[in-house]
Amino acid sequence: MPVIGIPQPFTITAIKTENAATKTFSLAGSLAAEPGQFVMVWLPGHEDKPFSLANADPIRLTIAAVGPLSQALHRLQVGDSLWLRGPLGRGYKLHLPVQGVRHIALVGGGYGVAPLLFLAQEALAIGLQVSAIIGARTAASLLLVEDFTALGLPLMVTTEDGSTGQQGRVTDALRLLLAGSSQRPQALFACGPVGMLRAIADMAVQENLPIQVGWEAHMRCGIGLCGSCEVGQGWLTCLDGPVFAFNPVQARET
């Protein structure tokens, strides 16, 4: 059930260390959520912050310790509680208006990989062919490679320093995938840093492919009141996104 008003407590049932900075928290409970939606997470004594859902049933959150709240979350243990409000925003839509799409590519960079794991599971469940590209600066920064591998889908891994997988960026791997005639995807779904999203959105235009991007923005309220996450032509990331079927910054600039 959605938790839109007052944050509600959820008990931590498992904690998995993903890398030196990131942990995945499994919670007792579920949410009626789409991949790409987010929740506002709160702990007493802290301001709540948005985090993408890595899964909705059960709830899973993949969180990097980069600020006071996330560092406090990393100190929690199994059996402790955290508080959620959501799901919020617009997620990825797998039932595309473009007819005949059966093969999709998911492209994730950095922390943007987490919501794409949720999306991959949903896409496979409805019979879509899914290819995935995930990347990071180094092998030590990669996220959820084992989880994607366990899904049995074609997976390309990139690192900028070449410490594992293909050396380069996810956009380099995507160009290779789009160049293949037999495995060419018919739609793109991406999540990651803004620069990566801009590049992939440009590639989608060049290749005449539908695209959905999970946009990053500073969000405070999560419900469209504060305006801190405005992007493009007056769009609010927390309400009109965070998933857009276009590049919202490019739309503003043109």
C-alpha positions as CSV (number, residue, x, y, z in Angstrom):
1,M,0.0,0.0,0.0
2,P,1.2,3.6,-0.7
3,V,2.5,5.5,2.3
4,I,1.9,9.1,1.1
5,G,1.4,11.2,4.3
6,I,3.1,10.5,7.5
7,P,6.2,8.2,7.2
8,Q,5.6,4.7,8.4
9,P,8.1,2.3,10.1
10,F,9.5,-0.7,8.3
11,T,11.7,-3.4,9.9
12,I,15.0,-4.3,8.4
13,T,15.1,-8.0,7.6
14,A,18.5,-8.3,5.9
15,I,21.5,-6.1,5.0
16,K,23.9,-6.9,2.2
17,T,27.2,-5.1,1.7
18,E,27.5,-4.3,-2.0
19,N,30.8,-2.5,-2.0
20,A,32.8,-0.3,0.4
21,A,30.3,2.5,0.3
22,T,27.0,0.8,-0.5
23,K,24.6,-1.5,1.3
24,T,21.2,-3.0,0.3
25,F,18.5,-3.1,2.9
26,S,15.7,-5.6,2.7
27,L,12.5,-4.6,4.6
28,A,9.5,-6.4,6.0
29,G,6.7,-5.2,3.7
30,S,5.9,-4.4,0.1
31,L,4.8,-1.4,-1.9
32,A,2.6,-1.1,-5.0
33,A,5.3,0.6,-7.0
34,E,6.7,0.8,-10.5
35,P,10.5,0.5,-11.2
36,G,11.9,4.0,-11.2
37,Q,9.7,5.3,-8.5
38,F,11.3,6.4,-5.2
39,V,10.5,6.7,-1.5
40,M,11.4,9.3,1.0
41,V,13.4,7.7,3.8
42,W,13.5,9.1,7.4
43,L,15.2,8.5,10.7
44,P,14.5,10.4,13.9
45,G,16.9,13.4,14.1
46,H,17.4,13.5,10.3
47,E,15.9,15.2,7.3
48,D,14.2,12.7,5.0
49,K,15.9,12.0,1.6
50,P,14.8,10.3,-1.6
51,F,16.0,6.8,-2.6
52,S,15.1,4.7,-5.6
53,L,13.5,1.3,-5.0
54,A,15.6,-1.6,-5.9
55,N,12.6,-3.8,-5.4
56,A,9.0,-3.4,-4.1
57,D,8.0,-6.8,-2.9
58,P,9.8,-7.1,-0.6
59,I,11.0,-3.6,-0.3
60,R,14.7,-3.2,-1.1
61,L,16.8,-0.1,-1.0
62,T,20.4,0.2,-2.2
63,I,22.0,3.1,-0.4
64,A,25.5,4.6,-0.6
65,A,26.8,6.3,2.6
66,V,27.4,9.8,1.2
67,G,25.6,12.1,3.7
68,P,24.4,12.2,7.4
69,L,21.2,10.3,6.8
70,S,22.7,7.6,4.6
71,Q,25.6,7.2,7.0
72,A,23.2,6.8,9.9
73,L,21.3,4.2,7.8
74,H,24.5,2.3,7.4
75,R,24.8,2.0,11.2
76,L,21.5,0.2,11.5
77,Q,21.2,-3.5,12.0
78,V,18.7,-6.3,11.2
79,G,15.7,-5.8,13.4
80,D,16.0,-2.0,13.5
81,S,13.4,0.3,11.8
82,L,13.5,3.0,9.2
83,W,10.6,5.1,8.0
84,L,9.3,5.4,4.5
85,R,6.9,7.7,2.6
86,G,5.9,6.7,-0.9
87,P,6.1,5.3,-3.6
88,L,6.4,8.7,-5.3
89,G,7.0,10.0,-8.8
90,R,6.5,8.4,-12.2
91,G,8.3,5.2,-13.0
92,Y,9.3,3.3,-16.1
93,K,6.6,2.2,-18.5
94,L,7.1,-1.2,-20.0
95,H,3.9,-1.2,-22.1
96,L,5.3,1.1,-24.8
97,P,3.1,2.9,-27.3
98,V,5.5,1.7,-30.0
99,Q,4.2,-1.5,-31.4
100,G,6.3,-4.6,-31.8
101,V,9.0,-3.8,-29.1
102,R,10.2,-7.1,-27.8
103,H,13.9,-6.4,-27.0
104,I,14.9,-3.6,-24.6
105,A,18.3,-2.4,-23.4
106,L,18.8,-1.2,-19.8
107,V,21.8,1.1,-19.3
108,G,22.9,2.0,-15.7
109,G,25.8,3.9,-14.4
110,G,26.9,4.2,-10.7
111,Y,24.0,4.2,-8.3
112,G,21.6,4.2,-11.2
113,V,22.0,0.5,-11.5
114,A,19.6,-0.3,-8.6
115,P,16.3,0.7,-10.0
116,L,17.2,-1.0,-13.3
117,L,17.5,-4.3,-11.5
118,F,13.8,-3.9,-10.4
119,L,13.0,-3.0,-14.0
120,A,14.8,-6.0,-15.4
121,Q,12.8,-8.3,-13.2
122,E,9.5,-6.8,-14.3
123,A,10.5,-6.8,-18.0
124,L,11.5,-10.5,-17.9
125,A,8.3,-11.4,-16.1
126,I,6.1,-10.1,-19.0
127,G,8.3,-11.9,-21.6
128,L,10.5,-9.1,-22.9
129,Q,14.0,-9.8,-24.1
130,V,16.3,-7.7,-22.0
131,S,20.0,-6.8,-22.5
132,A,21.8,-4.9,-19.7
133,I,24.8,-2.6,-19.6
134,I,26.1,-1.5,-16.2
135,G,29.2,0.4,-15.4
136,A,31.3,2.4,-12.9
137,R,34.6,4.0,-12.6
138,T,36.3,1.0,-11.1
139,A,35.6,-2.7,-10.3
140,A,35.3,-1.7,-6.6
141,S,32.5,0.7,-7.4
142,L,30.3,-1.7,-9.4
143,L,26.9,-2.5,-8.1
144,L,24.6,-5.6,-8.4
145,V,26.6,-7.5,-11.0
146,E,25.8,-10.8,-9.4
147,D,22.1,-10.0,-9.2
148,F,22.0,-9.1,-12.9
149,T,24.0,-12.2,-13.8
150,A,21.5,-14.4,-11.8
151,L,18.7,-13.2,-14.0
152,G,20.4,-14.9,-17.0
153,L,20.2,-12.0,-19.4
154,P,22.9,-10.7,-21.7
155,L,25.1,-8.4,-19.6
156,M,27.9,-6.1,-20.5
157,V,30.0,-4.6,-17.7
158,T,32.2,-1.6,-18.1
159,T,34.8,0.2,-15.9
160,E,36.5,3.4,-16.9
161,D,39.8,2.2,-15.6
162,G,39.5,-1.3,-17.2
163,S,39.8,-3.1,-13.9
164,T,37.0,-5.4,-14.9
165,G,34.8,-6.0,-18.0
166,Q,35.2,-3.7,-21.0
167,Q,37.3,-0.6,-20.5
168,G,35.3,2.6,-21.1
169,R,31.9,3.9,-20.4
170,V,28.5,2.4,-20.7
171,T,27.9,4.6,-23.7
172,D,30.8,2.9,-25.5
173,A,29.2,-0.5,-24.8
174,L,25.8,0.8,-25.9
175,R,27.2,1.8,-29.3
176,L,28.5,-1.7,-29.8
177,L,25.1,-3.2,-28.9
178,L,23.3,-0.8,-31.3
179,A,25.7,-1.7,-34.1
180,G,24.8,-5.4,-33.9
181,S,22.1,-6.5,-36.3
182,S,20.9,-9.6,-34.5
183,Q,20.9,-8.2,-30.9
184,R,19.9,-4.6,-31.6
185,P,17.4,-3.4,-29.0
186,Q,14.2,-1.6,-29.9
187,A,14.0,0.7,-26.9
188,L,16.3,2.1,-24.3
189,F,15.9,2.6,-20.6
190,A,18.6,4.4,-18.6
191,C,19.5,5.6,-15.1
192,G,22.6,7.3,-13.9
193,P,24.6,10.5,-13.9
194,V,23.1,13.4,-15.9
195,G,26.0,13.5,-18.4
196,M,25.5,9.8,-19.1
197,L,21.7,10.4,-19.6
198,R,22.3,13.3,-22.0
199,A,24.6,11.2,-24.1
200,I,22.2,8.2,-24.2
201,A,19.3,10.5,-25.0
202,D,21.2,11.9,-28.0
203,M,22.0,8.4,-29.2
204,A,18.3,7.4,-29.0
205,V,17.4,10.4,-31.2
206,Q,20.2,9.5,-33.7
207,E,19.0,5.8,-33.8
208,N,15.3,6.7,-33.8
209,L,14.7,4.6,-30.6
210,P,12.2,5.3,-27.8
211,I,13.9,6.1,-24.5
212,Q,13.1,6.5,-20.9
213,V,15.6,8.1,-18.5
214,G,15.6,8.1,-14.7
215,W,16.6,11.7,-14.1
216,E,18.7,12.9,-11.1
217,A,17.8,16.1,-9.3
218,H,17.9,17.5,-5.8
219,M,14.6,16.6,-4.2
220,R,13.4,17.8,-0.8
221,C,9.7,17.3,-0.3
222,G,9.0,14.6,-2.9
223,I,5.5,15.9,-3.6
224,G,5.9,19.0,-5.8
225,L,5.6,21.7,-3.1
226,C,9.2,23.1,-2.7
227,G,10.2,23.4,-6.3
228,S,13.8,22.3,-5.6
229,C,13.8,19.6,-8.3
230,E,12.6,21.8,-11.2
231,V,14.2,20.9,-14.5
232,G,13.5,21.8,-18.1
233,Q,10.4,23.7,-19.0
234,G,9.0,23.9,-15.5
235,W,8.9,20.1,-14.9
236,L,9.3,18.9,-11.4
237,T,11.4,15.7,-11.2
238,C,9.4,14.4,-8.2
239,L,6.1,14.7,-9.9
240,D,6.7,14.7,-13.7
241,G,9.6,12.2,-13.3
242,P,12.0,11.0,-12.1
243,V,11.5,8.9,-15.3
244,F,11.0,11.0,-18.4
245,A,10.4,9.7,-22.0
246,F,12.8,12.4,-23.2
247,N,15.8,14.4,-22.1
248,P,14.1,17.2,-20.1
249,V,17.2,19.5,-20.3
250,Q,17.5,19.1,-24.0
251,A,13.8,19.9,-24.3
252,R,14.4,23.2,-22.5
253,E,17.4,24.1,-24.6
254,T,15.6,23.5,-27.9
